[in-house]
């Protein structure tokens, strides 16, 4: 009789716990992506979630939800109160964070406190909310794997970024992909070639196709552009070196028909534009770099643009 009673009690507990667990799962929203920013002590959290109560026969439905507060937990609580469901971060595919978060190891540790995997990729962006709303979580994993295989994102995980923030030395390597909307984070310790075709300078040049440069009273149309970008860390800062090779076509000869003279003048004009190229690159999220505050305040992030022009 005692054995029968124990068996019945065990069965009752199993059924009860299974039912409870099912209710908990249905009450959860599974976070696929999260974006976190902090400005003047106010945190804004945006999550892209999969609704576990959607029909099994329908395609996964994702949506972005946002909340704010004086802490990450408070911002998450706002989302949970407005949705009536709990947030589950265990399946988070990636974290998008602004500069204030990435610089602070304490804030990064708070993310780990939300039970996010230490191996979760971290991306830098000025606009985490917009990035989370734009990125397709289903496609992100494959893209991240690609960049890892290229050696650009192998250290861009929550654990390593937290350690780098503690040491106060982080560099941002651009990952130019519409489906990523961010940058991978590494710690530079040598000269690194950024093996990415869509560099800031080249992208600006490509977007300027058809633009006519005024050269020696005539004009020249910009053609193809190729090149490389290097980042070199220094003891108290860093330097980007942009090597560009341009192919130009002479439209109007103006005061000289000498191709070499045109090429020299074209290089001079484009080199004078290097400051604007770098300014545009920084403001648009490319060539984004974060070094210790003392470095940036001293202006020790420098740029060099080397241009060669082939004129036909």
C-alpha positions as CSV (number, residue, x, y, z in Angstrom):
1,X,0.0,0.0,0.0
2,X,2.8,2.3,0.9
3,X,4.6,1.6,-2.4
4,X,1.4,2.3,-4.3
5,X,0.9,5.6,-2.5
6,X,4.5,6.6,-3.3
7,X,4.1,5.7,-7.0
8,X,0.8,7.7,-7.2
9,X,2.5,10.7,-5.5
10,X,5.4,10.5,-7.9
11,X,3.0,10.4,-10.9
12,X,1.0,13.4,-9.6
13,X,4.2,15.4,-9.1
14,X,5.4,14.5,-12.6
15,X,2.2,15.6,-14.2
16,X,2.0,18.7,-12.2
17,X,5.5,19.8,-12.9
18,X,5.1,19.0,-16.6
19,X,2.0,21.2,-16.8
20,X,3.7,24.0,-14.9
21,X,6.7,23.8,-17.3
22,X,4.5,24.0,-20.3
23,X,2.8,27.1,-19.0
24,X,6.2,28.7,-18.4
25,X,7.3,28.0,-21.9
26,X,4.2,29.5,-23.4
27,X,4.6,32.5,-21.3
28,X,8.1,33.1,-22.5
29,X,9.4,35.2,-25.4
30,X,12.7,33.8,-26.8
31,X,15.2,36.6,-27.5
32,X,17.0,36.1,-30.8
33,X,18.8,39.4,-31.0
34,X,19.3,42.2,-28.5
35,X,20.4,45.8,-28.7
36,X,21.5,47.8,-25.7
37,X,22.5,51.4,-25.5
38,X,23.2,53.7,-22.5
39,X,23.1,57.5,-22.6
40,X,23.3,59.7,-19.4
41,X,22.4,56.8,-17.2
42,X,19.3,55.7,-19.2
43,X,19.4,52.3,-20.8
44,X,17.4,51.4,-23.9
45,X,17.0,47.7,-24.5
46,X,15.6,46.4,-27.8
47,X,15.0,42.6,-28.4
48,X,14.0,40.7,-31.4
49,X,11.8,37.8,-30.1
50,X,10.2,34.7,-31.3
51,X,6.7,34.2,-29.9
52,X,6.5,30.6,-28.6
53,X,2.7,30.6,-28.8
54,X,2.6,30.9,-32.6
55,X,1.0,28.0,-34.5
56,X,3.4,25.2,-35.2
57,X,2.2,25.1,-38.8
58,X,3.1,28.8,-39.4
59,X,6.5,30.3,-40.2
60,X,8.4,31.7,-37.2
61,X,7.1,35.2,-36.3
62,X,9.7,37.7,-35.1
63,X,9.1,41.2,-33.8
64,X,11.2,43.9,-32.1
65,X,10.2,45.2,-28.7
66,X,11.8,48.1,-26.7
67,X,12.0,49.3,-23.2
68,X,14.0,51.7,-21.1
69,X,15.1,52.2,-17.6
70,X,17.9,53.1,-15.2
71,X,19.4,49.6,-15.5
72,X,19.3,46.8,-18.0
73,X,17.0,44.8,-15.8
74,X,14.6,47.7,-15.4
75,X,14.5,48.1,-19.2
76,X,13.8,44.4,-19.6
77,X,11.0,44.6,-16.9
78,X,9.3,47.3,-19.0
79,X,9.2,45.0,-22.0
80,X,7.9,42.2,-19.9
81,X,5.2,44.3,-18.3
82,X,4.0,45.7,-21.6
83,X,4.0,42.2,-23.3
84,X,2.8,40.2,-20.3
85,X,5.5,37.6,-20.9
86,X,8.9,36.7,-19.7
87,X,12.1,37.2,-21.7
88,X,14.4,34.2,-22.2
89,X,17.9,35.2,-23.3
90,X,19.4,31.7,-23.5
91,X,19.0,31.5,-27.3
92,X,20.4,35.0,-28.1
93,X,22.2,35.0,-31.4
94,X,24.0,38.4,-31.1
95,X,24.3,41.5,-29.1
96,X,24.4,45.0,-30.5
97,X,25.8,47.7,-28.2
98,X,26.8,51.3,-28.4
99,X,30.1,52.8,-27.3
100,X,29.0,53.5,-23.7
101,X,28.3,49.8,-23.2
102,X,31.3,48.4,-25.0
103,X,33.7,50.6,-23.0
104,X,32.4,49.5,-19.6
105,X,33.2,45.9,-18.5
106,X,30.7,46.3,-15.6
107,X,27.9,46.9,-18.0
108,X,29.0,44.0,-20.1
109,X,29.1,41.7,-17.1
110,X,25.5,42.8,-16.4
111,X,24.6,41.3,-19.8
112,X,26.2,38.0,-18.8
113,X,24.0,38.2,-15.7
114,X,21.0,37.9,-18.0
115,X,22.3,34.3,-18.7
116,X,23.5,35.2,-22.1
117,X,26.2,32.8,-23.4
118,X,29.8,34.0,-23.0
119,X,30.4,33.1,-26.6
120,X,27.6,35.3,-27.9
121,X,28.9,37.6,-30.7
122,X,29.0,41.3,-29.9
123,X,28.8,44.0,-32.5
124,X,29.4,47.7,-32.2
125,X,26.8,50.1,-33.6
126,X,25.8,53.7,-32.9
127,X,22.1,52.6,-33.3
128,X,21.4,49.3,-31.5
129,X,17.7,49.7,-31.7
130,X,17.7,50.2,-35.5
131,X,20.1,47.3,-36.0
132,X,18.0,44.8,-34.1
133,X,14.9,45.9,-36.0
134,X,16.7,45.5,-39.4
135,X,18.7,42.3,-39.0
136,X,17.4,38.8,-39.9
137,X,18.3,36.6,-37.0
138,X,17.9,33.4,-39.1
139,X,20.6,34.6,-41.5
140,X,23.0,36.1,-39.0
141,X,24.7,32.9,-37.7
142,X,25.9,31.9,-41.2
143,X,27.2,35.4,-41.8
144,X,29.1,35.5,-38.5
145,X,30.6,32.1,-39.3
146,X,31.9,33.5,-42.6
147,X,33.6,36.4,-40.9
148,X,35.0,34.1,-38.3
149,X,36.5,32.0,-41.0
150,X,38.1,35.1,-42.5
151,X,39.7,35.8,-39.1
152,X,37.7,39.0,-38.5
153,X,35.3,38.1,-35.8
154,X,37.0,35.2,-33.9
155,X,37.4,37.3,-30.8
156,X,34.2,39.2,-30.9
157,X,32.3,37.4,-28.2
158,X,30.9,38.6,-24.9
159,X,33.7,37.1,-22.8
160,X,36.6,38.5,-24.8
161,X,35.0,42.0,-25.3
162,X,34.4,42.2,-21.5
163,X,38.1,41.4,-20.8
164,X,39.2,44.0,-23.5
165,X,36.9,46.6,-21.9
166,X,38.5,46.0,-18.6
167,X,41.9,46.6,-20.1
168,X,40.5,49.7,-21.8
169,X,41.8,48.9,-25.3
170,X,39.3,47.9,-27.9
171,X,39.4,48.5,-31.7
172,X,36.4,48.1,-34.0
173,X,36.9,46.3,-37.3
174,X,34.1,47.1,-39.8
175,X,32.0,44.2,-41.1
176,X,30.4,45.7,-44.2
177,X,27.3,43.6,-44.7
178,X,23.7,44.8,-44.9
179,X,22.6,41.8,-42.9
180,X,24.9,42.5,-40.0
181,X,24.7,46.3,-39.6
182,X,27.6,46.5,-37.2
183,X,31.3,45.9,-36.6
184,X,33.3,43.1,-35.1
185,X,35.5,43.9,-32.2
186,X,39.1,42.8,-31.8
187,X,42.1,43.9,-29.8
188,X,44.8,45.1,-32.2
189,X,48.3,44.0,-31.4
190,X,49.9,44.4,-34.8
191,X,49.3,45.7,-38.3
192,X,46.2,44.1,-39.7
193,X,44.9,44.1,-43.2
194,X,41.2,44.6,-43.3
195,X,40.4,42.2,-46.1
196,X,37.1,43.7,-47.0
197,X,36.3,45.0,-50.5
198,X,33.8,47.6,-49.4
199,X,36.1,50.0,-47.6
200,X,35.0,53.5,-46.6
201,X,37.2,55.2,-49.2
202,X,36.5,52.8,-52.0
203,X,32.8,52.8,-51.2
204,X,32.7,56.5,-51.4
205,X,34.6,56.4,-54.7
206,X,32.3,53.7,-56.1
207,X,29.3,55.8,-55.1
208,X,30.8,58.7,-57.0
209,X,31.0,56.8,-60.3
210,X,30.1,59.2,-63.1
211,X,31.2,62.2,-61.0
212,X,33.3,64.5,-63.1
213,X,36.5,65.8,-61.5
214,X,37.7,69.2,-62.6
215,X,41.3,68.8,-63.6
216,X,43.5,71.4,-65.3
217,X,40.5,73.2,-66.8
218,X,39.2,69.9,-68.3
219,X,37.3,67.1,-66.7
220,X,37.8,63.4,-65.7
221,X,35.2,60.7,-64.9
222,X,36.0,58.4,-62.1
223,X,36.0,54.7,-63.1
224,X,36.9,51.6,-61.2
225,X,38.5,51.7,-57.8
226,X,40.5,49.0,-56.0
227,X,42.6,49.0,-52.9
228,X,43.3,47.9,-49.3
229,X,42.8,49.2,-45.8
230,X,45.2,48.5,-43.0
231,X,45.0,49.2,-39.3
232,X,48.2,49.6,-37.4
233,X,48.2,49.8,-33.6
234,X,50.7,52.1,-32.0
235,X,51.9,52.5,-28.4
236,X,49.6,55.5,-27.8
237,X,47.0,55.2,-30.6
238,X,46.5,53.8,-34.0
239,X,46.6,54.6,-37.7
240,X,44.5,53.6,-40.7
241,X,46.3,53.4,-44.0
242,X,44.1,53.4,-47.1
243,X,45.7,52.5,-50.4
244,X,43.6,53.3,-53.4
245,X,44.1,52.6,-57.1
246,X,41.7,54.5,-59.4
247,X,41.0,54.2,-63.1
248,X,39.9,57.5,-64.7
249,X,38.8,58.5,-68.1
250,X,39.6,61.9,-69.6
251,X,36.5,63.6,-70.9
252,X,37.8,67.1,-71.8
253,X,41.5,67.8,-72.2
254,X,41.3,71.4,-71.0
255,X,44.7,73.1,-70.9
256,X,46.7,69.9,-71.2
257,X,46.4,66.6,-73.0
258,X,49.2,65.0,-71.0
259,X,47.9,61.9,-69.3
260,X,50.7,61.9,-66.7
261,X,49.9,65.4,-65.8
262,X,46.2,64.6,-65.4
263,X,47.1,61.5,-63.3
264,X,49.3,63.6,-61.0
265,X,46.6,66.3,-60.6
266,X,43.9,63.7,-60.0
267,X,45.9,62.1,-57.2
268,X,46.4,65.5,-55.7
269,X,42.7,66.3,-55.7
270,X,41.7,63.0,-54.3
271,X,44.4,63.1,-51.6
272,X,43.1,66.5,-50.5
273,X,39.8,64.8,-50.1
274,X,41.2,62.2,-47.7
275,X,40.0,64.1,-44.6
276,X,36.5,64.2,-46.0
277,X,36.7,60.5,-46.8
278,X,37.7,59.7,-43.3
279,X,35.1,62.0,-41.8
280,X,32.3,60.4,-43.9
281,X,33.7,57.0,-43.0
282,X,33.6,57.7,-39.3
283,X,30.2,59.3,-39.3
284,X,28.6,56.5,-41.3
285,X,30.0,53.8,-39.0
286,X,32.9,52.6,-41.2
287,X,36.4,53.0,-39.9
288,X,34.9,53.1,-36.4
289,X,37.5,52.8,-33.7
290,X,37.5,52.8,-30.0
291,X,40.8,53.2,-28.1
292,X,41.4,54.4,-24.5
293,X,39.8,57.8,-23.9
294,X,43.2,59.4,-23.5
295,X,44.2,58.3,-27.0
296,X,41.1,59.8,-28.7
297,X,41.2,63.0,-26.7
298,X,44.8,63.5,-27.7
299,X,43.9,63.0,-31.4
300,X,46.2,60.0,-31.8
301,X,44.0,58.2,-34.3
302,X,45.4,59.1,-37.7
303,X,44.6,58.3,-41.3
304,X,46.8,58.1,-44.4
305,X,45.3,57.9,-47.9
306,X,47.6,56.8,-50.7
307,X,46.2,57.3,-54.1
308,X,47.4,56.1,-57.5
309,X,45.4,57.0,-60.6
310,X,45.6,55.4,-64.0
311,X,44.3,57.7,-66.7
312,X,43.1,56.7,-70.2
